[in-house]
Amino acid sequence: MKFHFIYFSFFVFYACQNHEYSVGDRAPEFSKMIWLHSPELQLANLQGKVVLLRWWTDGCVFCVQSADALNEWHQRYADSGLVVIGLYHPKPEPRILDPEEVREFVREKGFQFPIGIDQDWTNLYKFWLGRTPKEFTSVSFLIGKDGKIIYIHPGGEYHKEIAAGHEQCVTSYFEIEMQIQMALRASFH
């Protein structure tokens, strides 16, 4: 009986530490992040804004292909209340790195929005990897004006360039853009 109690206690502790966030949940706060193009950001301070989070890395073809969409949405919707935040995570695994490594790619892609560096993947695990394995780490979260998650793109690329084999990428691009537009139109109390 004592063994069962210990096992159950461990299971409950582990489950509480590894929440998996989904649509409708309040987005968790960032932790242990290094910031480029911005002072330290907290999602609580962005209430009333729509926030698009995209985890990316420089060696990921999906991330590179999605970079133009992030720039486009930032330029098109920032004045309407969209905050795009790029969250860099080193691959193939978490590691301490020099922020200049990231800054070079940010310049190359022309990112003008805030970039958080998630060196040890703390935030990626908190938001996405939680308890179950995922196919991609290049996940995007759209957070509404009330701080709740309203849409999750589970990874891979999105863009509007039509090419053979990229139909889902185009569909994802327009789905995310539609979600952004709806979120920006939503009222906030």
trRosetta pair geometry for C-beta under 8 A, 3 or more apart (Angstrom, degrees):
i j d omega theta_ij theta_ji phi_ij phi_ji
1 4 5.7 -52 -154 32 36 112
1 5 6.6 35 150 -18 66 103
2 5 5.7 -54 -152 35 34 113
2 6 6.4 33 152 -18 66 106
3 6 5.8 -57 -150 37 31 110
3 7 6.2 30 154 -18 66 109
4 7 5.6 -54 -144 39 30 112
4 8 6.0 30 157 -19 66 108
5 8 5.8 -55 -143 39 28 110
5 9 6.2 30 155 -21 63 108
6 9 5.7 -54 -146 36 28 112
6 10 6.4 30 154 -19 63 105
7 10 5.8 -56 -151 35 29 111
7 11 6.4 30 152 -20 64 107
8 11 5.6 -55 -149 36 32 114
8 12 6.4 30 155 -18 66 106
9 12 5.9 -54 -147 37 30 109
9 13 6.3 31 154 -18 64 108
10 13 5.7 -56 -147 38 30 112
10 14 6.2 28 156 -18 65 109
11 14 5.9 -57 -146 38 27 110
11 15 6.2 26 157 -18 64 109
12 15 5.8 -55 -144 38 28 111
12 16 6.3 27 157 -18 63 108
13 16 5.9 -61 -150 37 27 109
13 17 6.4 21 155 -16 64 111
14 17 5.8 -62 -149 39 30 108
14 18 6.2 -9 165 12 67 116
15 18 6.5 -78 -138 54 24 87
15 19 7.9 66 162 -79 58 57
15 131 7.4 19 -124 -92 63 140
16 19 7.3 -4 -166 -54 32 90
18 125 7.7 -67 -129 165 86 98
18 130 4.9 126 173 -167 82 70
18 131 4.8 116 131 -69 120 83
19 28 7.8 136 75 -55 126 133
19 126 7.8 21 61 -164 88 62
19 130 6.1 -82 96 -130 31 128
19 131 8.0 -38 -155 -24 7 108
20 128 7.8 37 -145 -156 78 20
20 130 3.7 -178 -86 88 76 162
20 131 5.2 -85 -45 22 117 98
20 132 6.6 18 -95 14 151 96
21 25 4.7 -141 -152 80 82 147
21 27 6.8 69 -169 -119 154 53
21 28 6.6 -128 -65 -10 141 99
21 126 7.8 33 -15 141 120 65
21 127 5.6 -52 34 -152 131 54
21 128 7.5 -52 46 -69 96 43
21 130 7.4 169 2 -50 64 140
21 141 7.8 14 106 -117 128 141
21 149 6.0 123 156 -20 110 154
22 25 5.7 94 54 -6 53 117
22 149 6.8 -173 129 86 22 141
22 152 7.0 -78 -142 -12 54 145
23 149 5.4 -121 -112 112 38 97
23 150 6.3 48 -144 -152 91 20
23 151 6.7 33 -103 -84 111 26
23 152 6.3 -123 -56 -5 87 101
24 148 6.2 -19 -162 178 24 123
24 149 6.7 -31 25 68 27 85
25 148 6.6 164 89 -150 25 82
25 149 5.4 12 59 23 76 115
26 147 5.4 17 -147 123 88 103
26 148 5.4 -59 -92 -95 50 70
26 149 7.7 157 -137 -7 6 79
27 43 5.3 -121 95 -176 117 167
27 51 7.7 -102 33 73 168 132
27 127 7.5 6 -153 -115 86 104
27 141 6.7 126 -113 145 123 143
27 143 4.8 -35 -26 -112 147 132
27 147 5.9 -128 32 176 92 70
27 148 6.9 166 -17 -131 78 19
27 149 5.4 118 -69 -56 88 86
28 43 7.8 112 104 25 27 144
28 126 5.4 -107 78 154 151 120
28 127 6.6 -144 41 -79 109 72
29 42 5.7 -8 -144 -151 108 88
29 43 5.8 -145 -109 27 60 101
29 44 6.6 -19 -94 -18 110 100
30 33 4.8 -19 164 -13 123 141
30 41 6.5 59 23 87 145 82
30 42 6.7 -136 35 -110 95 51
30 43 7.0 130 -13 -22 86 92
30 116 6.3 -102 -144 -144 148 158
30 123 5.6 -8 -134 -101 73 135
31 122 5.7 -88 83 130 95 137
31 123 6.7 167 43 -72 66 88
31 126 7.4 102 28 -35 107 160
32 118 7.8 80 98 -138 89 61
32 119 7.5 -98 144 42 104 94
32 120 6.6 -32 130 40 142 112
32 122 4.9 68 56 29 128 156
32 123 7.6 -159 62 -34 87 92
33 40 7.3 130 79 -137 102 83
33 41 7.8 -47 92 49 146 83
33 87 7.9 -68 -130 -133 124 95
33 116 4.3 -24 -169 -164 129 111
33 117 6.5 139 -166 58 67 51
33 118 6.2 -27 -110 -84 86 65
33 123 6.5 27 -73 -32 109 140
34 99 5.6 -124 137 -86 140 122
34 116 7.1 133 68 -163 44 56
34 117 4.1 -19 61 52 99 113
34 119 7.0 50 5 -29 114 110
35 38 4.9 -89 173 78 123 85
35 39 6.6 58 96 160 153 14
35 40 5.6 -166 -10 -90 144 45
35 41 6.5 137 -109 -1 139 88
35 114 6.4 -29 -158 -164 103 102
35 115 7.1 138 -159 79 53 54
35 116 5.7 -26 -99 -102 70 66
35 117 7.5 -147 -68 11 24 81
36 99 6.4 164 -67 -176 111 118
36 102 6.6 -160 -21 108 149 117
36 103 6.0 -173 -128 -92 147 84
36 106 6.2 -135 117 -44 150 174
36 114 7.4 146 78 -161 56 52
36 115 4.2 -13 60 64 104 108
36 116 7.9 -160 23 -72 73 22
36 117 7.1 70 -13 -31 102 102
37 106 7.4 -152 -28 175 122 144
37 111 7.2 -120 -28 122 159 95
37 112 6.9 161 -147 -177 144 34
37 113 6.6 101 118 117 149 21
37 114 5.2 -158 92 -106 101 42
37 115 5.6 79 25 11 113 86
38 41 5.8 2 140 -44 136 108
38 114 3.5 3 -19 -113 148 107
38 115 7.5 158 15 29 107 48
41 45 7.0 -138 -161 60 62 120
41 46 7.1 26 -171 -42 105 120
41 85 6.8 -138 83 -114 165 139
41 114 5.9 72 -35 165 143 163
41 116 7.0 -97 42 -70 115 118
42 45 4.8 85 70 3 89 105
42 46 7.5 -171 95 -7 50 89
43 46 5.4 -64 -154 38 44 111
43 47 7.8 75 150 -51 66 71
43 51 6.6 -113 -131 22 92 171
43 143 6.7 -59 -150 145 124 168
43 147 6.1 111 144 -136 108 95
44 47 6.3 -14 -169 -25 41 107
44 147 6.9 21 -103 -111 50 139
46 49 4.6 -73 179 51 84 120
46 51 5.4 63 133 -64 147 127
46 83 5.7 -94 -147 33 132 156
46 143 7.9 72 102 97 125 129
46 147 7.8 128 80 -94 81 81
47 145 6.6 73 -173 171 58 59
47 146 6.8 22 -146 -139 96 23
47 147 5.3 -33 -98 -49 94 104
47 188 7.7 158 164 -172 79 135
48 81 7.4 -105 138 -152 69 122
48 145 5.3 22 -131 -163 19 99
48 188 5.3 149 -119 124 60 159
49 81 5.1 -159 -130 -178 67 82
49 82 7.2 136 -179 -116 91 14
49 83 5.0 43 149 -9 138 113
49 145 6.5 145 47 -116 14 71
50 77 7.8 -49 69 151 122 130
50 81 5.7 81 13 120 87 94
50 82 5.0 -33 77 -105 102 65
50 83 7.1 169 83 22 47 71
50 142 7.0 -4 180 -173 99 90
50 143 7.0 163 -163 82 51 58
50 144 6.3 -27 -115 -133 80 35
50 145 6.1 -43 -66 -59 67 72
50 180 6.5 131 133 -149 146 68
50 183 4.3 111 -120 126 136 121
50 184 5.5 -83 -4 -74 146 68
51 82 7.7 150 -92 -162 25 57
51 83 4.8 -21 -108 69 74 100
51 84 8.0 157 -160 -89 54 22
51 85 6.4 1 -170 3 99 114
51 141 8.0 7 108 105 92 90
51 142 7.4 159 85 -157 52 44
51 143 4.2 -7 60 56 100 110
52 70 7.6 -167 113 -128 129 82
52 73 6.6 2 31 122 163 146
52 82 6.4 12 -5 -172 108 104
52 83 7.3 -179 25 88 67 49
52 84 4.9 -18 66 -112 107 68
52 85 7.0 169 84 26 53 67
52 140 6.5 -7 -174 -171 88 108
52 141 7.6 166 -154 85 43 49
52 142 5.4 -13 -104 -105 73 74
52 143 7.7 -162 -72 21 28 74
52 176 7.7 76 -131 -179 129 114
52 180 6.7 -18 -64 -98 127 111
53 85 5.2 -20 -106 71 67 102
53 87 5.9 17 -171 -12 95 123
53 127 7.5 -108 110 -144 152 167
53 140 6.4 164 87 -154 58 54
53 141 4.5 4 52 52 110 93
53 142 7.9 -159 24 -72 70 29
53 143 7.0 48 -9 -12 104 110
54 63 7.9 141 152 -132 111 85
54 66 6.9 -158 -167 127 145 134
54 70 5.9 -104 28 -94 155 128
54 84 7.4 -6 7 -168 109 91
54 85 7.5 165 24 86 66 53
54 86 5.6 -28 69 -115 93 62
54 87 6.7 175 84 24 39 81
54 138 7.4 8 -178 -176 84 74
54 139 7.8 -165 -142 99 49 39
54 140 4.6 -11 -100 -102 77 93
55 87 4.7 -41 -99 80 62 104
55 88 7.8 140 -158 -99 59 11
55 89 5.5 3 -168 0 107 119
55 118 7.2 -45 -126 33 101 144
55 124 5.6 84 -119 -104 151 104
55 128 7.3 -94 -6 5 149 153
55 137 5.9 -91 119 148 135 76
55 138 5.7 -149 89 -129 84 35
55 139 5.4 31 29 47 116 70
55 140 7.6 -146 18 -72 68 47
56 60 6.4 -147 -163 56 67 130
56 63 3.7 127 -150 -144 97 125
56 66 7.3 -145 -99 72 124 117
56 67 7.6 101 -150 -80 160 84
56 86 5.8 -39 28 -163 121 100
56 87 7.1 125 19 68 68 52
56 88 6.2 -41 76 -101 73 58
56 89 7.6 142 67 24 25 76
56 138 5.9 50 -100 -130 57 93
57 60 4.7 89 64 -10 87 114
57 63 5.8 165 46 -4 49 165
57 88 6.3 103 -99 -158 56 72
57 89 5.7 -68 -67 71 105 63
57 90 6.4 119 -128 -124 120 21
57 91 4.7 85 151 -5 170 110
57 137 7.6 30 -10 93 119 120
57 138 7.5 -107 14 -84 83 94
58 63 7.4 -97 -89 96 16 137
58 64 7.8 61 -161 -70 44 96
58 88 7.7 16 -31 -141 82 113
58 101 7.9 -124 0 153 149 89
58 102 7.5 -155 -39 -119 120 57
58 105 4.2 -113 -102 -99 120 156
59 91 5.9 -124 57 66 117 117
60 63 3.9 70 83 7 111 112
60 64 6.7 176 90 -11 58 82
60 91 6.8 96 -54 8 101 153
60 138 5.8 170 152 -68 154 130
61 64 5.6 -53 -145 38 35 112
61 65 6.1 34 157 -18 67 108
61 157 7.3 -60 122 -56 73 131
62 65 5.9 -57 -147 39 28 110
62 66 6.3 18 156 -13 63 113
62 136 6.9 -58 77 -140 169 130
62 138 4.9 166 100 59 124 166
62 155 6.9 45 141 172 158 76
62 156 5.1 -125 -137 -159 137 32
62 157 4.0 -142 -148 -54 71 84
63 66 5.9 -64 -146 41 29 106
63 67 6.8 54 151 -52 62 89
63 138 5.2 -139 -68 -122 88 131
63 157 7.7 -114 -36 -96 21 86
64 67 5.8 -29 -158 -10 34 119
64 109 7.8 -138 -133 -96 64 122
65 68 7.9 -51 175 18 37 98
65 157 4.0 4 85 -143 125 143
65 158 7.9 142 116 45 97 26
65 159 5.4 -100 161 -25 88 134
65 169 7.2 -51 140 -150 133 143
66 69 5.3 -53 -167 37 63 116
66 70 6.4 64 140 -24 82 100
66 138 7.3 148 19 168 148 127
66 157 4.9 -154 -49 -145 94 71
66 158 5.3 54 -115 47 103 68
66 159 6.3 -135 -99 -55 47 88
67 70 5.8 -57 -154 34 36 112
67 71 6.5 32 153 -15 69 105
67 109 4.5 -94 -173 -155 142 128
67 111 7.4 -89 -158 -66 100 97
68 71 5.7 -55 -149 39 35 111
68 72 6.0 37 153 -22 68 108
68 159 6.2 55 61 -126 111 109
69 72 5.6 -54 -145 37 30 114
69 73 6.2 26 159 -15 66 106
69 158 5.6 -27 3 102 173 90
69 159 5.5 -136 -43 -102 114 59
69 160 7.2 131 -92 -13 101 87
69 173 5.7 -130 -112 -128 139 101
69 176 7.5 65 165 79 135 140
70 73 6.1 -56 -145 39 27 105
70 74 6.3 30 155 -21 63 108
70 84 5.5 139 -168 -176 85 142
70 86 6.5 62 -179 -76 156 105
70 111 7.1 -9 112 -113 124 95
70 113 7.2 -115 160 29 102 138
71 74 5.7 -57 -148 36 29 113
71 75 6.3 23 158 -14 65 109
71 109 7.2 -155 -52 154 125 88
71 110 5.9 39 -114 95 143 104
71 111 6.7 -116 -83 -99 92 52
71 112 7.4 84 -132 16 84 91
72 75 6.0 -61 -149 40 27 106
72 76 5.9 15 160 -12 66 116
73 76 5.8 -60 -134 44 29 106
73 77 5.5 -21 -178 22 68 117
73 82 6.4 -94 158 134 94 154
73 84 5.9 122 96 -73 105 132
73 176 7.9 -63 -80 127 149 111
73 177 7.1 -144 -96 -104 110 81
73 180 6.3 -124 -149 -114 123 171
74 77 7.2 -77 -124 52 12 79
74 78 5.5 30 -179 -52 58 112
74 82 7.2 -139 -112 107 40 111
74 84 4.3 -84 -81 22 96 138
74 112 6.3 163 132 65 144 93
74 113 4.7 -122 -119 -51 142 124
75 78 6.8 -22 -113 1 13 112
75 112 7.8 75 -70 46 82 131
77 80 4.9 -65 -159 46 66 113
77 81 7.4 -55 164 57 87 52
77 82 3.6 35 120 16 114 136
77 180 6.1 -78 -88 160 173 127
77 184 6.5 -119 -158 -74 118 150
78 82 5.8 -82 -84 68 38 81
78 83 7.4 74 -127 -91 77 44
78 84 7.5 -70 -81 5 93 95
78 113 7.7 -153 -91 -94 124 103
80 184 5.1 26 138 -161 118 139
81 145 7.5 -3 157 -94 135 106
81 184 5.6 147 63 -133 109 90
82 180 6.1 18 -104 -164 137 112
82 184 6.4 -49 -55 -81 93 117
83 113 7.4 141 -174 -155 59 115
83 114 7.4 7 179 21 100 117
84 113 4.2 -43 82 -143 95 171
84 114 7.8 168 95 40 57 73
85 113 6.4 -130 -88 146 34 114
85 114 5.0 -21 -119 80 82 102
85 115 7.5 161 -168 -94 62 27
85 116 6.3 23 174 -4 109 107
86 106 7.7 167 77 -111 148 99
86 111 5.9 -45 1 -148 150 148
86 113 6.4 117 -8 87 93 106
86 114 7.3 -177 31 98 70 51
86 115 4.7 -19 73 -111 102 78
86 116 7.3 -180 92 27 51 65
87 115 7.6 169 -85 -162 27 56
87 116 4.8 -13 -114 67 74 102
87 117 7.9 167 -162 -90 55 16
87 118 5.3 32 175 -16 99 122
87 123 6.5 -108 -165 97 141 136
87 124 7.3 167 130 -68 128 86
88 102 5.0 126 106 -132 176 130
88 105 8.0 126 -112 72 134 133
88 115 6.1 30 -16 -180 108 104
88 116 7.0 -170 24 90 72 48
88 117 5.0 -21 66 -112 109 65
88 118 6.6 174 80 24 49 76
89 94 7.4 -53 -170 -96 92 72
89 118 4.7 -29 -87 75 86 106
89 119 7.9 -180 -134 -94 57 11
89 121 5.4 65 -149 -96 123 79
89 124 5.2 28 -88 -44 154 144
89 137 6.3 -101 76 150 142 130
90 93 7.5 -7 107 85 91 33
90 94 6.5 99 63 -136 98 31
90 95 5.0 -84 98 45 148 89
90 97 5.5 144 -74 -22 143 138
90 119 6.5 19 3 -140 115 55
91 137 7.5 164 -85 57 116 146
94 119 6.4 83 -165 143 87 55
94 120 4.4 61 -175 -144 137 42
94 121 4.4 -105 -77 -2 116 103
95 119 6.7 -92 87 -174 33 86
95 120 8.0 134 -19 -91 11 58
96 119 5.6 37 -106 -179 45 138
96 120 7.8 3 -67 -61 67 88
97 101 5.2 -70 165 39 120 141
97 102 7.2 107 109 -31 127 98
97 117 7.5 -125 65 -175 104 133
97 119 6.2 -169 21 -123 83 103
98 101 5.2 107 72 -14 81 96
99 102 5.5 -55 -161 39 53 109
99 103 5.9 60 142 -29 77 105
99 117 6.0 -127 -111 -26 88 161
100 103 5.1 -49 -138 35 38 119
100 104 6.5 48 160 -28 66 96
101 104 6.4 -52 -163 22 26 111
101 105 7.6 15 148 -6 57 104
102 105 6.0 -61 -160 39 40 106
102 106 6.1 43 146 -24 72 109
102 115 6.7 174 150 144 123 138
102 117 5.6 -140 -19 -95 169 118
103 106 5.4 -55 -145 37 33 117
103 107 6.4 36 155 -20 66 103
104 107 5.9 -54 -153 34 29 110
104 108 6.4 30 150 -20 63 108
105 108 5.4 -53 -146 36 35 116
105 109 6.2 19 159 -6 68 109
106 109 6.3 -65 -145 46 25 99
106 111 4.6 -76 -158 48 79 119
106 115 5.5 -79 -105 -40 136 163
107 110 7.5 29 -179 -73 31 36
111 115 6.2 74 125 -60 144 119
116 123 7.4 8 125 32 137 164
118 121 5.8 71 139 -103 105 30
118 122 6.4 -140 -162 43 92 71
118 123 4.6 -102 -122 40 129 108
118 124 5.6 126 133 -23 150 95
121 124 4.3 -58 -160 47 80 118
121 125 5.4 82 135 -25 93 96
121 129 7.3 11 164 14 120 145
122 125 6.2 -63 -155 38 23 106
122 126 6.2 21 151 -20 63 112
123 126 5.2 -51 -141 37 35 115
123 127 6.0 21 164 -8 69 108
124 127 6.4 -60 -140 45 24 99
124 128 5.7 -46 -175 44 61 111
124 129 5.8 42 135 -7 83 113
124 137 6.1 15 -165 -162 138 103
124 139 7.8 134 -144 34 85 115
125 128 7.3 -84 -113 59 12 66
125 129 4.6 -53 -115 59 55 111
125 130 6.5 132 177 -62 60 37
126 130 7.4 48 -160 -76 15 80
127 130 7.8 -116 94 -41 21 98
127 139 7.3 -174 116 91 116 137
127 141 6.4 -101 -173 -36 133 147
128 134 6.3 -32 157 -18 101 162
128 137 7.3 131 102 -141 143 58
128 139 4.8 161 -112 32 151 161
129 133 7.8 2 -154 -122 82 35
129 134 6.0 -112 -108 9 65 117
129 137 7.3 -5 -66 -113 112 89
134 137 7.0 122 88 -76 119 52
134 139 7.3 -19 157 -60 157 124
134 154 7.0 -150 -161 -172 115 98
134 155 6.9 119 154 -7 117 144
135 154 7.2 57 48 143 102 113
135 155 6.3 -171 86 71 86 135
135 156 7.9 3 108 -46 116 96
136 139 6.3 144 104 -58 99 72
136 154 6.3 118 46 140 114 71
136 155 2.3 173 89 143 141 154
136 156 5.6 -118 -69 -36 158 60
137 155 6.7 87 41 -114 17 137
138 155 4.5 108 67 -143 72 87
138 156 6.7 163 77 -11 118 16
138 157 7.7 -3 118 -71 148 53
139 152 6.8 -15 -174 -170 108 93
139 153 6.8 163 -162 85 56 64
139 154 6.0 -32 -117 -153 92 32
139 155 4.9 -45 -75 -63 60 86
140 152 7.1 157 85 -158 58 46
140 153 4.1 13 52 48 106 108
140 155 7.8 159 -1 -77 73 41
140 158 7.8 -51 0 13 150 134
140 176 6.9 4 109 -118 150 135
141 149 5.7 -63 -165 -129 109 106
141 151 7.5 151 -161 85 42 57
141 152 5.6 -12 -106 -106 68 75
142 149 7.3 103 74 -159 51 62
142 150 5.3 -62 103 66 97 89
142 151 4.0 14 42 53 119 100
142 152 7.6 -141 21 -67 75 35
142 153 8.0 68 -19 -12 97 92
142 176 7.0 171 -53 -149 132 82
142 179 5.4 128 62 131 172 126
142 180 6.7 -125 -133 -79 135 67
142 183 6.3 -148 162 -38 118 158
143 147 6.4 -9 175 -151 114 31
143 148 6.9 163 -155 82 74 23
143 149 5.8 -46 -101 -96 72 50
143 150 6.8 131 -132 9 20 87
144 147 7.2 -44 75 22 71 20
144 148 5.3 -8 42 62 110 77
144 149 7.7 130 3 -153 85 3
144 150 4.4 86 -43 -35 103 128
144 183 5.3 -138 -112 -143 74 107
144 186 6.4 -29 -153 71 113 153
145 183 7.1 161 -23 176 83 86
145 186 6.3 -163 11 90 120 108
145 188 3.8 -91 130 -88 142 130
146 188 6.4 -171 -59 -132 74 91
149 152 6.5 18 174 -55 123 96
150 179 6.7 164 115 -174 107 109
150 183 5.9 154 69 -94 158 118
151 176 7.1 160 128 -120 145 65
151 179 4.4 8 -36 -165 163 156
151 183 7.9 -106 1 -50 116 129
153 156 7.9 -110 157 54 99 81
153 158 6.6 -45 -171 -33 156 139
153 172 6.0 92 -141 -165 125 113
153 175 7.8 137 -94 93 108 115
153 176 6.0 -21 -55 -80 137 116
156 168 7.6 -7 126 115 149 119
156 169 7.2 -124 140 -93 106 83
156 172 7.4 173 91 -39 107 171
157 166 7.8 -43 88 -142 120 102
157 169 5.0 -3 99 -123 92 117
157 172 7.7 140 108 69 44 144
158 169 5.4 180 -117 -165 36 67
158 170 7.9 147 -156 -77 66 14
158 172 3.9 -113 -105 106 110 111
158 173 4.3 159 171 -69 95 68
158 176 6.0 72 152 4 165 138
159 166 7.4 -29 62 175 99 131
159 169 5.4 -1 37 154 74 116
159 170 7.1 -39 87 -84 55 57
159 173 5.5 -46 103 -73 4 137
160 170 5.9 79 -133 -131 42 81
160 173 4.8 -151 -65 125 71 160
160 174 7.2 93 -104 -53 96 84
161 166 7.1 -5 92 114 78 154
161 170 7.5 -130 63 -84 33 98
162 166 7.0 173 -153 81 33 109
162 167 7.9 31 -141 -95 79 58
162 170 5.8 26 -93 -78 70 149
163 166 4.4 46 64 19 86 130
166 169 4.3 -38 -174 32 86 124
166 170 6.2 89 128 -23 87 92
167 170 5.9 -57 -155 36 34 109
167 171 6.3 34 150 -18 67 107
168 171 5.4 -52 -144 39 36 115
168 172 6.1 40 154 -23 67 104
169 172 5.7 -53 -149 35 28 112
169 173 6.5 35 150 -25 62 103
170 173 5.6 -47 -151 28 33 116
170 174 6.7 21 157 -8 64 105
171 174 6.3 -64 -152 42 29 102
171 175 6.1 31 152 -22 66 111
172 175 5.5 -56 -143 38 31 114
172 176 6.2 29 159 -18 66 105
173 176 6.2 -61 -153 36 25 106
173 177 6.4 20 153 -15 63 110
174 177 5.5 -51 -141 39 35 113
174 178 6.2 40 156 -22 65 104
175 178 5.8 -54 -149 35 28 112
175 179 6.5 29 152 -18 63 106
176 179 5.6 -55 -149 37 33 113
176 180 6.4 38 151 -23 66 103
177 180 5.5 -49 -149 32 34 114
177 181 6.4 34 153 -18 65 104
178 181 5.8 -54 -149 36 32 111
178 182 6.4 29 154 -16 65 106
179 182 5.8 -54 -145 38 30 110
179 183 6.2 30 156 -19 65 109
180 183 5.8 -60 -148 38 27 110
180 184 6.3 26 156 -19 64 108
181 184 5.9 -56 -147 35 29 110
181 185 6.5 23 156 -15 63 109
182 185 5.9 -62 -151 39 31 108
182 186 6.6 46 150 -40 65 98
183 186 5.6 -39 -152 10 35 119
